[in-house]
Every structure is written in structure tokens, then in C-alpha cells.
Amino acid sequence: MRVVVLGAGIIGTSTAWHLLQRGHEVVLVDRQPDAALETSFANAAQISVSYCEPWANRQAPLKALKWMFDKQAPLLWRPQLDPAQWRWLLQFLGQCTDRAFERNVAQLVSLGAFSHATLKQMVADTGIEYQRSERGIAHVYTDAKAFEEAGAAAELMRGHGVQRRVVSREELLRIEPALQAVADRIAGGTYTPTDEHGDARVFTQALARRCAERGAQLLFGHDIERLEVVGGAVERVHVRARADGRTQALQADAYVVACGSYTTPLLASIGIRVPIYPGKGYSATLALRDPARAPQVSLLDDGRKIAISRLGDRLRVAGTIELGGFDLRLDTPVARARCEMLLQRIEELFPGVADTRTPEQGGDPQFWCGLRPATPTNIPLIGRLPLARLWINAGHGTLGWTHGAGSGRALAELISGERPAIAMDFVGFGADARQRARAARAASAAA
């Protein structure tokens, strides 16, 4: 088939790759001049299969209210005169139960394990290098009460086959000696040796080049003008080149919308409503001043709910969620406060290790923000949409890099008429895909 993939972040590019692997003709479209220049550009760098708990849980509503007036809060809700935001919030509240949390965790872990295995195979097949580190992820607790509660979360994840274990302060310091400077403030941690980290942008851009080598047409620097619908099916997509304004209509046997947060307005233009809302996240990429004392293991800081990953001679610190619409400004008071928090926390945990000076102080921190496309469940939308020939692969929230390879493979399999070997509810394929997947595995085992 000929397939047009709209969006060249990690999700869209992975989808294009797996479609090519199955013999399809692919056109990959993005408004930017290269792949991975928006939400996949400077994320936390973690492949965190073991740390995938959804935002919605029993404690979330109270915490969100408590944090509303804190510019540096991990989750900041900024009310808008936007019906989509309020619809999303109501759906989110409906997921803040123990039963929903358990159901959502199960699907997120299933997709994560499937995706991690897929990523490893893709790396083996392509030889792409992206400052990859397979040293695992450690979750650091500086609050004794929070550390006491970490055991329950670790046990929950182990129930889903995840190797997440509680470690004492002493063991955590052996796992990551760079934390020695704040040893007296650490209560303990959890650790998963099977997780990893690496630069999502570098990987995605290299994968896009591999797609071109396999025959894909890359239409970068092209805005998506509109989807044309005829007789209950998408007939063509109209795009416009940013360089010269020329338009063209692309026809295909299938169209994949993988536009992150911008999936919502694009689909709304043809009457399809999806529960994806942008969660603005921030990162800072810092030059290392003392590489010998920099962390090697990717870290999660429970105190500030941020992730820290070393990428060669740089340190990436990322985190926070801001629910305030399609706002990508970095110069607002809230944005500045959140960026400053990232710098302050790195200096607190690793004093003198990275250049945390602000531009006003003579430093050059590479600040960035991106819109994480979040669903109320945190489970992405992968599958067939109501209009013929139209498919979706979006809504991955903070786990786009973790779930990208597997999401691309799963959708390519669905488009090809295959059924992915994963316990997950795919859009447009019935309400209880998990039971069917379990039954298939049981039948296979019996055979």
C-alpha cells in the first residue's frame, strides 16, 4: 500500500520505518525541516518501561489543587476558556480510581515491554548510535515518607513483570556514586537495571534518514493544510511547502495522523474528537564542568519529579507538566520559574558538576519546552479511526520515547492486517483487546 504518515517525531518516524519493513510505500510529512524538532527534540531521554505510572491516581486531584499557585509545581493546571481542557479534566478525574489506575498501568507496561524489545531490534538492524546507556534508571527519594510508600509502587510493577526493586541509601550510592554529595539527604531509592536512556532526537533523525534510504519520500518543511473527506473516507491530504508556498494533494491507501498534541485540532477539522490535550514540559541541557563527578545512571528525582540523564559531555534535566493549552513560550514568568527550578535542582544534587549559570550570569543552558500529547488515561491512541483509510498514533504523553518504537510497529502491523502480540486496547478494534490477546497467548501455549 501507499501510506502517508503525518508527523515525523519518534512516533511518526517509527511508524514509517515499520511500514517500510513490511513492503509499503511511505510518504513522511512534517512542517519542520527535519525529524524530531518538536516534542521529540529534547525530552528526558529515558526509556522507562519500569516507571510508567499514569498521572491519574487517587491522590492526583488533591495534589493538583494544592499545586495550582506554585509556579514550580510538578503538575501545574492553568485554567483556560477552552472546552477541550475541561472535557479532558473531567475524563482525567474519572481515571483517578484504584481500579482505573491498575488497568492503565497494565496496558502501559505491556506497551513499554513490547516497545523496548522492538527498539533493541531496530538498533541491531540499523546500527544507529544515539548516546545510548543501558545502566538502568534509579529513583531517588529525599523524603522518608515518600520512600516508605515506594515499596508498594515497586511491588505493583513487579506484579507486571518489571524488575523494579527497593534499594537502601547505601546500595543506591553504590549504583550511582555521583549522589555522594547529597548522601546525608537521601532516604533510599528504587532501581531497575533493565531500563536505559539515550538521545531521542539523534535516534529519530537517523531513523528518518534510514527511511529515505529505504525509499520513503520525506516531505519536510510542509504544513498540513487539510484532510479532504469524500463519502466517509479520507480521499487526500493537502500540504503546503513552507519554502515557496506550493501546494500538493497527496493520495494514498492509508493516512496516519501522528502529530502529537496537534492531532486534536487536525482531526477536529473533519469532525473527529480525540481526548488528547497538550501537557507542556521543560528541559535544560547543560555542559558538564566536572565529567568525573557526573552521574552515569539515569535518575528520577522524587522531590521535584524530574528526570536527569547524561548524554556524553552534557547533562539533560527535564520534567514538570503544565496544562495550559498550546503555549510554547519560554519567556513567561511561569516558564522562567520552571526553567530556573531545573537549574537549581541540578546544583543542589550535583554541586559544581554542570554549568548551571543562567544567561544573565554568563552561562548557556539550552532551555526547551515541548507539548506532550496526553490522554486522560496516559494510554496512547493507536489504531483505526471512524473514517475509512484514516489511522491514529498519538497521545503518548511523557512516554513517547519509551513507547515510540513499539507504537510504530503495532500500527504498521494493524495497517498490514496483522494483530500485534501485545495486551492493549487498540482504537477501532473492539473494547476488550486485552482478553483476546490473553486468549491467543493461552491457546498458543496450549498448542
C-alpha positions in Angstrom: 0.0 0.0 0.0 0.9 3.7 -0.2 0.7 5.3 3.2 1.1 8.9 4.1 2.3 9.5 7.7 1.7 12.9 9.1 4.2 13.9 11.8 7.9 13.0 12.0 8.5 12.8 15.7 9.6 9.5 17.2 6.1 8.1 16.8 5.6 9.0 13.1 9.1 8.1 12.1 8.9 4.7 13.8 5.6 4.1 12.1 7.1 5.0 8.7 10.1 2.6 9.4 7.9 -0.4 10.3 5.6 0.2 7.3 8.7 0.2 5.0 9.8 -3.0 6.7 6.5 -4.6 5.6 6.9 -3.5 2.0 4.7 -0.5 1.9 5.4 2.8 0.1 5.7 5.7 2.6 5.4 9.5 2.5 6.5 11.1 5.7 5.3 14.7 6.2 6.4 17.3 8.8 6.3 21.1 9.0 9.8 21.2 10.4 13.0 21.0 8.2 14.0 17.7 9.9 12.5 15.0 12.0 12.2 15.2 15.8 12.3 19.0 16.1 9.3 19.4 18.3 8.2 17.2 21.2 10.9 14.6 20.5 13.7 17.2 20.4 15.0 17.5 24.0 13.0 15.2 26.2 14.1 13.4 29.4 16.0 10.8 27.3 14.7 7.9 29.4 13.4 4.5 28.1 11.4 4.0 31.3 9.4 0.8 31.0 9.5 0.4 34.7 8.4 4.0 35.6 5.3 4.4 33.6 2.6 5.0 36.2 -0.2 7.2 34.8 -0.8 10.7 36.1 -4.3 9.8 37.2 -4.4 8.2 40.6 -6.3 8.6 43.9 -4.0 11.4 45.1 -3.8 13.4 41.9 -6.9 15.7 42.3 -5.8 17.0 45.7 -2.2 17.4 44.6 -3.3 19.3 41.5 -5.3 21.7 43.6 -2.5 22.2 46.1 0.0 22.9 43.4 -2.2 25.4 41.4 -0.5 28.5 42.7 3.1 27.1 42.7 5.0 28.1 39.5 7.5 25.3 40.1 5.0 22.6 40.9 5.4 19.2 39.1 1.9 19.4 37.7 0.5 22.8 37.1 -3.0 23.3 35.9 -3.6 26.7 34.3 -7.4 27.0 33.7 -8.3 28.2 30.2 -11.5 29.3 28.5 -11.3 26.1 26.4 -14.0 23.4 26.4 -11.4 20.9 25.3 -9.4 21.4 28.5 -12.4 21.0 30.8 -13.6 17.9 28.9 -10.2 16.4 29.3 -10.0 17.2 33.0 -13.4 15.6 33.6 -12.2 12.5 31.9 -9.0 12.6 33.8 -10.9 12.7 37.1 -12.8 9.7 36.0 -9.5 7.8 35.9 -8.4 8.8 39.4 -9.6 5.5 41.0 -7.6 2.4 42.1 -9.3 0.2 39.6 -8.6 2.5 36.6 -5.0 3.0 37.8 -4.4 -0.7 37.8 -6.0 -1.2 34.4 -4.0 1.7 32.9 -0.7 0.5 34.4 -1.2 -2.9 33.0 -1.5 -1.6 29.4 1.3 0.9 29.8 3.7 -1.8 31.0 2.6 -4.1 28.2 3.2 -1.5 25.6 6.5 -0.5 27.2 7.9 -4.0 27.2 6.8 -4.6 23.6 8.4 -1.2 22.6 11.7 -1.8 24.4 12.1 -5.2 22.7 11.3 -3.5 19.3 13.7 -0.7 19.9 16.5 -3.2 20.6 15.8 -5.0 17.4 15.7 -1.7 15.5 19.1 -0.7 16.9 20.5 -4.1 16.0 19.1 -3.8 12.4 20.2 -0.2 11.8 23.3 0.3 13.9 22.1 3.8 14.9 24.1 5.4 17.7 22.4 7.9 19.9 24.5 8.2 23.1 22.7 5.1 24.5 23.3 3.9 28.0 22.0 0.6 29.4 22.8 1.3 33.0 19.2 1.4 34.2 17.2 4.0 36.0 17.3 4.9 39.7 14.5 6.7 41.5 16.0 8.8 44.3 13.9 9.7 47.4 14.9 12.5 49.8 11.7 12.3 51.8 11.4 9.4 54.3 7.6 9.1 54.0 7.7 9.0 50.2 10.4 6.4 50.4 8.2 4.3 52.7 5.5 4.3 50.0 7.9 3.4 47.3 7.7 -0.3 48.2 4.1 -0.6 47.2 4.7 1.0 43.8 7.7 -1.3 43.3 5.6 -4.3 44.2 2.8 -3.3 41.8 5.3 -3.0 39.0 6.9 -6.4 39.8 3.4 -7.9 39.5 3.6 -6.9 35.9 6.9 -8.5 35.3 9.1 -5.4 35.9 12.4 -5.7 37.7 11.9 -2.7 40.0 13.3 -3.1 43.4 13.7 -1.0 46.5 17.3 -0.2 47.5 18.8 1.3 50.6 20.7 4.6 50.6 24.0 2.6 50.7 23.1 0.5 47.7 21.8 3.5 45.8 25.2 5.2 46.3 26.9 2.1 45.0 24.7 2.1 41.9 25.3 5.9 41.4 28.3 7.2 43.3 27.7 10.7 41.9 25.0 11.1 44.5 27.6 11.0 47.3 27.5 14.8 47.6 23.9 14.6 49.0 24.2 11.2 50.7 23.0 12.6 54.0 19.7 13.8 52.5 18.9 10.6 50.7 16.3 8.3 52.3 16.7 5.5 49.7 15.5 4.6 46.2 14.3 2.1 43.7 16.3 0.7 40.8 15.6 -1.0 37.5 18.7 -2.3 35.7 16.7 -3.2 32.5 15.8 0.4 31.7 18.1 2.7 29.6 18.4 6.2 28.2 19.6 7.9 25.0 19.0 10.9 22.8 15.6 10.6 21.1 16.3 13.4 18.6 19.5 11.8 17.4 17.9 8.4 17.1 14.8 9.7 15.3 16.7 11.8 12.8 19.0 8.9 12.0 15.9 6.6 11.6 14.3 9.2 9.2 17.5 9.0 7.0 17.3 5.2 7.0 13.7 5.6 5.9 14.8 7.7 3.0 17.4 5.2 2.1 14.7 2.5 2.0 12.7 4.6 -0.5 10.4 6.8 1.7 9.6 10.2 0.4 10.4 12.8 3.1 8.3 16.0 2.8 9.8 18.1 5.5 9.1 21.8 5.7 5.5 21.1 4.7 2.4 22.3 6.6 -0.7 20.2 6.6 -3.4 22.3 5.0 -6.4 19.9 5.4 -7.7 16.4 5.2 -10.1 16.0 2.3 -13.0 13.7 3.1 -15.2 12.2 0.4 -18.0 9.7 1.0 -16.9 8.7 4.6 -13.3 8.2 3.7 -10.2 10.4 3.6 -9.5 10.9 -0.1 -6.3 13.0 0.1 -4.3 15.3 2.3 -3.3 18.8 1.1 0.1 20.1 2.1 1.9 23.4 1.5 5.7 23.9 1.2 6.9 26.5 3.6 9.8 27.5 1.3 7.8 28.6 -1.7 4.1 28.2 -0.8 3.5 25.5 -3.4 0.6 23.1 -2.5 0.1 19.5 -3.4 -2.5 16.9 -2.8 -1.2 13.5 -1.6 -3.3 10.4 -2.3 -2.8 7.1 -0.5 -4.4 3.9 0.6 -4.0 4.9 4.2 -3.3 8.1 6.2 -1.7 8.1 9.7 -2.1 11.0 12.0 0.9 11.1 14.3 1.0 14.9 15.0 1.3 14.8 18.8 -0.8 17.4 20.5 -1.7 18.9 17.2 -3.5 15.7 16.3 -6.6 17.1 18.2 -7.2 20.2 16.1 -6.4 18.4 12.8 -8.9 15.7 13.5 -11.5 18.2 14.9 -11.4 19.8 11.4 -13.0 16.7 10.0 -15.4 16.1 12.9 -13.4 13.6 14.9 -12.9 14.4 18.6 -10.0 12.7 20.4 -9.1 13.1 24.2 -5.6 14.4 23.7 -4.5 17.6 25.4 -1.1 19.2 25.5 1.0 19.0 28.7 3.9 21.5 28.4 7.1 20.0 29.6 10.5 21.7 30.1 14.1 20.6 29.9 17.6 22.1 30.2 20.7 20.7 28.6 23.8 21.7 30.4 27.5 21.4 29.6 29.5 19.4 32.1 32.1 21.2 34.2 33.4 18.1 36.0 32.5 15.0 34.0 34.2 12.7 36.5 31.6 13.5 39.1 28.6 13.5 36.8 26.0 10.7 37.0 26.1 7.7 34.6 22.8 6.1 35.7 19.7 7.9 34.5 17.8 9.3 37.6 14.4 10.2 38.7 14.3 12.8 41.5 11.2 12.2 43.5 11.5 15.6 45.3 10.9 17.6 42.1 9.5 14.9 39.9 12.2 15.4 37.3 14.5 13.2 35.2 18.3 13.5 34.9 20.2 11.8 32.1 23.8 12.1 31.0 24.3 12.5 27.2 28.0 12.4 26.6 29.5 15.6 27.7 26.1 17.1 28.6 23.5 16.7 31.3 19.8 16.7 30.4 17.3 17.6 33.2 13.7 17.5 32.3 10.3 17.4 33.9 7.1 19.2 35.0 3.7 19.2 33.4 1.8 22.4 32.6 -1.8 22.1 31.4 -2.4 25.4 29.8 -3.0 25.0 26.1 -0.8 25.3 23.1 1.7 27.7 24.7 5.4 27.2 23.7 6.8 30.4 25.2 9.9 30.3 27.3 9.8 33.9 28.4 6.7 34.0 30.6 7.1 34.3 34.4 5.9 30.7 34.9 8.2 29.3 32.2 11.2 31.2 33.7 10.4 29.9 37.2 10.2 26.3 35.9 13.5 26.6 34.0 15.2 28.1 37.0 13.9 25.2 39.1 15.7 22.7 36.9 19.0 24.6 37.2 18.6 24.9 41.0 17.9 21.3 41.5 20.9 20.1 39.5 23.1 22.4 41.6 21.6 21.0 44.8 22.1 17.4 43.8 25.4 17.7 41.9 27.1 20.9 43.0 29.7 22.2 40.6 29.2 19.3 38.2 27.4 21.1 35.4 27.3 24.7 34.2 24.0 25.9 35.8 24.6 29.6 35.3 21.8 31.5 33.7 22.4 33.5 30.5 22.4 36.6 32.7 25.3 35.1 34.7 27.3 34.2 31.6 26.0 30.6 31.2 24.5 28.9 28.2 21.8 26.5 29.4 19.8 25.1 26.5 16.3 25.5 27.6 13.5 23.8 25.7 9.8 23.1 26.1 7.5 20.7 24.3 3.9 19.8 24.3 3.4 16.3 25.5 0.2 14.9 23.9 -1.6 13.4 26.9 -4.8 11.3 27.1 -6.7 11.1 30.5 -5.5 7.5 30.9 -2.0 8.2 29.6 -2.6 5.3 27.2 -1.9 6.4 23.6 -4.5 6.1 20.8 -3.2 3.6 18.3 -5.5 2.2 15.6 -8.3 2.8 13.1 -10.4 5.9 13.2 -14.1 6.1 12.0 -13.3 7.4 8.5 -12.1 4.9 6.0 -8.3 4.9 5.3 -7.6 7.0 8.5 -5.4 5.8 11.3 -4.0 7.4 14.5 -0.8 7.0 16.5 -0.8 9.8 19.2 -1.4 10.6 22.8 1.8 9.2 24.3 2.2 11.9 27.0 5.6 11.8 28.7 6.3 8.3 27.3 6.7 8.9 23.6 10.4 7.9 23.6 9.6 4.8 25.8 6.7 3.7 23.7 7.7 5.1 20.2 9.3 2.1 18.6 6.6 -0.3 19.7 3.8 2.0 18.8 5.1 2.4 15.3 5.5 -1.3 14.9 2.0 -2.0 16.3 0.3 0.4 14.0 2.2 -0.9 11.0 1.1 -4.4 11.9 -2.5 -3.3 12.2 -2.5 -1.5 8.8 -0.9 -4.6 7.3 -3.8 -6.8 8.6 -1.7 -8.3 11.4 -2.6 -8.4 15.1 0.2 -7.1 17.4 1.3 -9.5 20.1 0.5 -7.1 22.9 -2.1 -6.8 25.6 -3.6 -3.5 24.7 -6.9 -2.0 23.6 -6.4 -0.6 20.1 -8.6 2.1 18.8 -11.2 0.8 16.4 -10.7 -2.9 17.2 -13.3 -3.6 19.9 -13.4 -2.8 23.6 -11.6 -5.8 25.0 -8.5 -6.4 23.1 -6.6 -7.5 26.2 -8.8 -10.5 26.8 -8.4 -11.6 23.2 -4.6 -11.2 23.5 -4.6 -13.3 26.6 -6.7 -15.9 25.0 -4.4 -16.0 22.0 -1.3 -16.5 24.2 -3.1 -19.2 26.2 -4.1 -21.0 23.0 -0.5 -20.7 21.7 0.9 -22.1 25.0 -1.6 -25.0 24.9 -0.6 -25.8 21.3 
